[in-house]
Amino acid sequence: MESLKNNKFYNLFTGLLLIGFGGFRLFQHYNDNPTLSSFRLAIAFASIGYGIYTLYNYMQLIKEEK
């Protein structure tokens, strides 16, 4: 069994989930009345960044497979 770091479907699912979570939090912050605290805003940006990184890993694993 391959490790989670090299599991391409785990990377795809995690990346999409984190980008969705961070995007939803930023949407709430900029469009709704309650504003997020600075810490929650930093978590939203960090989750989007890590989501992009995991999608990049997914694309690299796909390239290696070919």
C-alpha positions, -999 to +999 in steps of 0.1 A: +000+000+000+014+034-009+019+061+016-006+090+019+020+114+005+021+094-027-016+085-030-028+107-058-065+104-050-058+115-014-039+145-027-067+154-051-095+151-025-075+170+002-065+198-022-101+203-034-115+202+001-090+227+015-095+251-014-132+248-010-130+255+028-107+284+024-127+299-004-159+296+016-143+313+046-130+342+024-164+345+008-180+347+043-154+374+053-159+396+023-196+392+016-214+386+049-219+408+079-198+389+105-161+394+098-136+368+107-109+373+132-073+377+120-064+342+131-093+326+112-085+347+081-049+334+083-062+298+085-083+304+054-053+317+034-031+289+047-057+262+038-059+276+002-021+276+000-018+241+012-046+230-011-028+244-041+003+226-029-014+192-027-030+197-061+005+204-074+017+171-059-013+154-075-002+168-109+034+156-104+023+121-095+001+120-126+032+131-147+054+104-131+028+077-139+029+083-176 
